[in-house]
Amino acid sequence: MFIVIGCSNNSTSSGKTSSGNGKSIQLTMQAWGNPAELKVYQKAIDGFMDKNPNIKVKLVPVSSDQYDQKLMTSLQGSKGPDVFYAHEPTMPQMIEADVVQPLDDFFNSEASYVNLKEFPEGLFGPARQDGITYGVAPDANPMVIYYNKTIFKEAGLKTPQEYYEEGNWNWDTFIEVTSKIKESGKEGLIMENWQGHWYSWIWSNGGRIFDQKGNFVLPENEKAKETFHFLHDLVSNGNAVYAGSLPQGQGVDAMFMSNQVGMVAGGRWFTPQFDQNPSLDYDYIYFPSNTKEKQEMVSVPVAYMSVNKKSEHLEEAMKFVSYYVGKEGQEARTGKGGNALPSLPAADENALEGNSEKHMEYLFDGRNNGFTHGSNFARDAQFAGLTTEISETIDLMFLGKEDADTTIDKVIKIINQYVDK
């Protein structure tokens, strides 16, 4: 549901500078990223400046190392950027500290390049609290499974796409195909340990750690507990190999590209690299469902674009954000060869360019069905340190040092310590 917030909560008429007087205005945009990613960001910045010649936007790259801590410090001081990227777990902290500008009124005005109603509801997550929106995802990376078609063929298997079309792409089939791939001398799946993976698997079983209201329900949720056992067994039985136990230097992407593993899970960030390998024949498939539905929710890793509440140029900053996350800004960043998916469905067609042979629709389905880390369904991100503790506990299970029941009990205890505070 879209809620229009009254002006008392989200005023843009604070008297701070407007670009309407024709004077040149300088904005700063802070973001993390490697050189290739920064070039992608700059495309959208240049597009905005072409349309708004009196507003200059300077990209300020900051190392991802301690990015969030440095951002919070600058925002609470007087030298924060006008506009910035923020990770999901940082949003609740910034909202509580009252350092980010509410965006609803501006995005609902004619000055905005896009309306918040145009974005899938599940992508707002921790950036929307009490009906007020403080950040917008500039793109999205819904979790899917990549599969190596050559390995499936060599193992004498149908492709996951064929199983999906038959209505049989489920957990039983997943165990069957990974077993046969293992028998052929390759690895079935590389199991990684971070929230995008555990939530996507738990939700594929209809399980919940948190419910839609953010209530902690794992203690009584048998479907979620069943998933812990399923994941434990995949690794312990050899259907999957744990990424955390791979030899140093042997990465997930390298193993997939060298035809050593049948499947890996991730977002579109793998795609540009995989496409550079002409001998790699791969495709996308949705997470296998263990319910009556062919598709369940998946995790959608995102970042957020937000505005510094202390910016001297609030309206210009919000106008820039609306362009950057709007159709033109997203088309500039997420087209052919992009490493993320548009968060805005209106920009989807450009992202499909050159990829028609692969089943990219599963990425879009995941975005539309899924939820971000820090949403009510994945509420651990709202508690500093909790996600790390959960990962450390699950790590012991994947390393074979603890069984599934012990892991479940420990995860319950850890989460209770945070949510009961």
C-alpha positions in Angstrom: 0.0 0.0 0.0 1.3 3.5 -0.9 0.9 6.0 1.9 1.2 9.7 1.2 2.8 11.4 4.2 1.7 14.8 5.3 3.9 17.8 5.0 4.5 18.0 8.7 6.5 14.8 8.3 8.2 15.4 5.0 8.6 19.1 4.2 10.7 20.1 1.2 9.9 23.8 1.8 12.5 24.4 4.5 14.0 27.4 2.9 17.1 25.6 1.7 18.4 26.4 -1.7 16.4 25.8 -4.8 17.8 25.4 -8.3 15.1 27.7 -9.7 17.3 30.8 -9.5 19.6 29.5 -12.2 22.7 29.5 -10.0 25.1 26.6 -10.3 24.8 24.1 -7.4 27.2 21.4 -6.4 26.0 18.1 -5.0 28.2 15.2 -3.7 27.3 11.6 -4.1 29.1 9.0 -1.9 29.2 5.4 -3.0 31.4 2.3 -2.7 32.4 0.4 -5.9 35.2 -0.9 -8.0 36.4 1.1 -11.0 34.0 -0.6 -13.3 31.1 0.0 -11.0 32.0 3.7 -10.6 32.0 4.1 -14.3 28.4 2.7 -14.4 27.3 5.2 -11.6 28.9 8.0 -13.6 26.7 7.2 -16.7 23.6 8.1 -14.7 25.2 11.1 -13.1 26.2 12.5 -16.5 22.6 11.9 -17.8 21.2 13.9 -15.0 23.7 16.8 -15.4 22.9 16.9 -19.2 19.2 17.6 -18.3 20.0 19.9 -15.3 23.1 21.9 -16.4 23.0 24.1 -13.3 23.3 21.1 -10.9 26.7 19.5 -10.8 27.1 16.1 -9.1 30.5 15.0 -7.9 30.9 11.2 -7.3 32.9 10.6 -4.1 34.1 7.0 -4.0 34.7 5.5 -0.5 36.3 2.2 0.2 33.8 -0.5 1.3 36.0 -1.1 4.3 34.1 0.5 7.3 32.0 2.3 4.8 28.9 2.4 7.0 30.7 3.6 10.1 32.4 6.4 8.2 29.1 7.4 6.6 27.3 7.6 9.9 30.1 9.7 11.4 30.0 12.1 8.6 26.2 12.4 8.6 26.1 13.1 12.3 28.7 15.8 11.8 28.7 18.6 9.3 30.6 17.1 6.4 28.3 14.4 5.1 27.5 13.9 1.4 24.3 15.3 -0.1 23.4 11.9 -1.5 24.7 8.4 -0.7 24.5 4.7 -1.1 23.7 2.8 2.1 23.5 -0.9 3.0 20.3 -2.4 4.2 21.4 -2.9 7.9 22.5 0.8 8.0 19.1 2.2 7.2 17.4 1.6 10.6 20.4 3.2 12.3 20.3 6.3 10.1 16.5 6.7 10.5 16.8 6.4 14.3 19.6 9.0 14.3 17.4 11.3 12.2 20.0 12.0 9.6 18.1 11.0 6.4 15.5 13.0 4.6 12.0 11.6 4.1 11.3 11.3 0.4 7.6 10.6 0.0 6.4 14.2 -0.7 9.0 14.9 -3.2 8.6 11.7 -5.1 4.9 12.3 -5.2 5.4 15.7 -6.8 5.7 16.8 -10.4 9.4 17.6 -9.9 10.3 14.0 -9.4 11.3 11.7 -12.3 9.6 8.7 -10.8 6.9 7.9 -8.3 7.4 5.5 -5.4 4.3 3.5 -6.4 6.2 2.3 -9.5 8.6 0.1 -7.4 7.9 -3.4 -6.1 6.8 -3.1 -2.4 9.2 -5.8 -1.3 12.2 -3.7 -2.2 11.7 -0.9 0.4 12.4 -3.1 3.4 14.2 -1.2 6.2 14.2 2.0 4.1 10.5 2.5 4.9 9.4 2.8 8.5 6.0 3.9 9.8 4.8 4.6 6.3 7.7 7.0 5.6 10.3 6.3 2.9 13.9 7.2 3.6 15.7 5.4 0.7 15.0 3.9 -2.7 16.9 0.9 -4.2 18.7 2.1 -7.3 18.8 -1.5 -8.6 18.2 -5.0 -7.3 19.9 -8.4 -7.3 17.3 -11.1 -6.7 18.8 -14.5 -5.9 18.6 -17.2 -8.6 20.4 -20.4 -9.3 22.9 -20.5 -12.2 23.4 -23.9 -13.8 26.0 -25.3 -16.1 24.2 -26.9 -19.0 27.3 -28.8 -20.1 27.6 -30.6 -16.7 24.0 -31.5 -16.7 24.3 -33.0 -20.2 27.4 -34.9 -19.2 25.7 -36.4 -16.2 22.8 -37.6 -18.4 20.3 -35.2 -16.8 17.5 -33.0 -18.1 18.1 -29.3 -17.5 16.5 -27.6 -14.5 14.4 -25.7 -17.0 12.9 -28.9 -18.3 12.1 -30.0 -14.7 10.6 -26.6 -14.0 8.3 -26.9 -17.1 7.2 -30.3 -15.9 6.4 -28.9 -12.5 9.1 -31.1 -10.9 11.7 -28.5 -10.0 11.5 -29.2 -6.3 13.8 -30.4 -3.4 13.5 -34.1 -4.3 14.7 -33.3 -7.8 17.4 -31.1 -6.5 18.8 -33.9 -4.4 18.5 -36.3 -7.3 20.4 -34.1 -9.8 23.1 -33.0 -7.4 23.7 -36.7 -6.5 24.1 -37.6 -10.2 26.4 -34.7 -10.8 28.5 -35.8 -7.9 28.6 -39.3 -9.3 29.9 -37.9 -12.6 32.9 -36.5 -10.8 31.8 -32.8 -10.5 30.3 -30.9 -7.5 26.5 -30.4 -7.5 26.3 -27.0 -5.8 28.5 -24.6 -4.0 26.8 -23.7 -0.7 27.5 -20.2 0.5 26.7 -18.8 4.0 25.1 -15.4 4.0 21.5 -14.2 4.3 20.7 -14.2 0.6 21.2 -18.0 0.6 19.6 -19.0 3.9 16.5 -16.9 3.5 15.9 -18.0 -0.1 16.2 -21.7 0.9 14.0 -21.3 4.0 11.3 -19.4 2.0 11.5 -22.0 -0.8 10.0 -24.4 1.8 7.4 -22.0 3.0 9.4 -21.5 6.2 9.9 -18.3 8.2 12.4 -17.1 10.7 10.3 -13.8 11.0 6.8 -13.4 9.8 5.3 -10.6 7.7 4.9 -8.5 10.8 8.5 -9.0 11.9 7.6 -11.4 14.7 10.3 -14.0 15.5 8.6 -17.3 14.7 11.5 -19.7 14.1 11.0 -21.5 17.5 7.6 -22.8 16.3 8.1 -22.8 12.5 8.7 -26.4 11.5 9.2 -25.6 7.8 12.2 -23.3 8.7 13.6 -26.0 10.9 13.2 -28.6 8.2 15.3 -26.3 5.9 18.2 -26.3 8.3 18.2 -30.1 8.1 17.9 -30.0 4.3 20.9 -27.6 4.0 22.9 -29.6 6.6 22.3 -32.8 4.7 23.1 -31.3 1.3 26.6 -30.5 2.5 27.2 -33.6 4.8 26.0 -36.0 2.1 28.1 -34.4 -0.6 25.3 -33.0 -2.8 26.9 -29.6 -2.1 30.3 -28.4 -1.2 30.6 -25.6 1.3 32.3 -22.4 0.0 33.9 -21.9 3.5 35.8 -25.2 3.2 37.2 -24.6 -0.3 41.0 -24.3 -0.7 42.2 -20.7 -0.6 42.0 -19.1 -4.0 39.3 -21.5 -5.2 36.3 -19.2 -5.6 32.7 -19.9 -6.5 32.8 -18.1 -9.8 36.1 -19.7 -10.9 34.8 -23.2 -10.2 31.6 -22.6 -12.1 33.5 -21.1 -15.1 36.0 -24.0 -15.2 33.1 -26.6 -15.3 33.8 -28.0 -11.9 30.4 -27.4 -10.4 26.8 -27.8 -11.7 25.2 -24.9 -9.9 25.8 -21.8 -7.9 23.4 -19.3 -6.4 23.6 -15.5 -6.6 22.4 -12.3 -8.2 23.2 -10.8 -11.5 26.6 -9.9 -10.3 27.9 -13.2 -11.7 26.5 -12.5 -15.2 29.1 -10.1 -16.7 32.0 -12.4 -15.7 30.3 -15.6 -16.9 29.4 -13.9 -20.2 33.1 -13.2 -20.8 33.8 -17.0 -20.9 32.7 -18.2 -24.4 33.1 -21.9 -23.5 30.6 -21.6 -20.5 27.1 -22.6 -21.4 24.9 -21.6 -18.5 21.3 -20.5 -17.8 19.2 -19.2 -14.9 16.6 -21.1 -12.9 14.4 -20.2 -9.9 15.1 -21.7 -6.5 13.5 -25.2 -6.3 10.3 -25.1 -4.4 9.2 -27.5 -1.7 5.7 -26.3 -1.6 2.7 -26.5 -4.0 3.8 -23.2 -5.6 6.3 -23.2 -8.4 7.9 -20.0 -7.0 8.3 -18.8 -3.5 9.9 -15.6 -2.1 13.6 -15.1 -2.6 16.1 -12.7 -1.0 16.8 -9.6 -3.0 20.1 -8.0 -2.0 19.9 -4.2 -2.6 21.5 -1.0 -1.6 19.6 2.3 -1.0 20.0 5.8 -2.3 19.3 8.3 0.4 19.5 12.1 1.0 21.4 13.8 3.9 18.8 15.6 6.0 21.3 18.4 6.5 22.0 19.0 2.8 22.0 22.6 1.9 20.3 21.6 -1.4 17.6 19.2 -0.3 15.3 19.6 -3.3 18.1 19.3 -5.8 19.4 16.3 -4.0 16.0 14.6 -4.1 15.6 15.5 -7.7 18.9 13.8 -8.5 18.0 10.7 -6.6 14.7 10.5 -8.4 16.5 10.6 -11.7 19.2 8.1 -10.6 16.6 5.5 -9.5 14.1 6.5 -12.3 13.8 4.9 -15.7 16.6 6.8 -17.5 19.0 6.5 -14.6 18.4 2.8 -14.3 18.6 2.2 -18.1 22.0 3.8 -18.1 23.2 1.5 -15.3 21.5 -1.8 -15.8 21.4 -2.4 -19.5 23.3 -5.1 -21.5 26.3 -6.3 -19.5 25.0 -4.9 -16.3 25.7 -6.5 -12.9 22.3 -5.8 -11.4 18.6 -5.8 -12.3 16.5 -2.7 -12.5 14.5 -2.1 -9.3 12.0 -0.3 -11.5 10.0 -2.5 -13.8 9.7 0.3 -16.3 13.4 -0.1 -17.1 13.3 -3.9 -17.5 13.3 -4.0 -21.3 16.7 -2.4 -21.6 18.2 -5.0 -19.1 16.9 -7.8 -21.4 18.9 -6.6 -24.4 21.2 -9.3 -25.7 20.1 -11.9 -23.1 16.9 -13.2 -24.8 18.2 -16.8 -25.1 18.6 -17.2 -21.3 15.8 -17.3 -18.9 16.3 -13.9 -17.3 12.6 -13.9 -16.4 13.5 -15.7 -13.2 15.5 -12.7 -12.1 12.5 -10.4 -12.6 10.2 -12.9 -10.9 12.5 -13.0 -7.9 12.6 -9.2 -7.7 8.8 -9.1 -7.9 8.2 -12.0 -5.4 11.1 -11.2 -3.1 12.0 -9.2 -0.1 15.2 -7.3 1.0 17.3 -8.0 4.0 16.0 -5.8 6.8 12.3 -6.2 5.7 10.0 -7.8 8.2 10.6 -11.2 6.7 14.4 -10.8 7.2 14.4 -8.6 10.2 17.8 -9.6 11.6 19.4 -6.7 9.6 17.7 -4.3 11.9 19.9 -5.4 14.8 23.6 -4.5 14.6 25.7 -7.6 14.8 22.9 -10.2 14.7 23.4 -11.3 11.1 27.1 -11.9 11.7 26.3 -14.1 14.7 23.8 -16.1 12.8 26.3 -16.6 10.0 29.0 -17.7 12.4 26.6 -20.3 13.9 25.6 -21.7 10.5 29.2 -21.8 9.5 29.9 -24.5 12.2 27.0 -26.5 10.8 28.4 -26.4 7.2 31.9 -27.3 8.5 30.4 -30.4 10.1 31.2 -29.3 13.6 27.6 -29.1 14.7 24.3 -30.8 13.7 21.2 -29.1 12.4 19.3 -29.3 15.7 22.1 -27.7 17.7 22.4 -25.0 15.1 18.7 -24.3 15.2 18.8 -24.1 19.0 21.8 -21.7 18.9 20.2 -19.5 16.3 17.0 -19.2 18.3 19.0 -18.3 21.4 21.0 -15.7 19.6 18.0 -14.0 18.0 16.1 -14.0 21.2 19.0 -12.1 22.8 18.6 -9.3 20.3 14.8 -9.1 19.8 14.2 -9.2 23.6 16.4 -6.2 24.3 
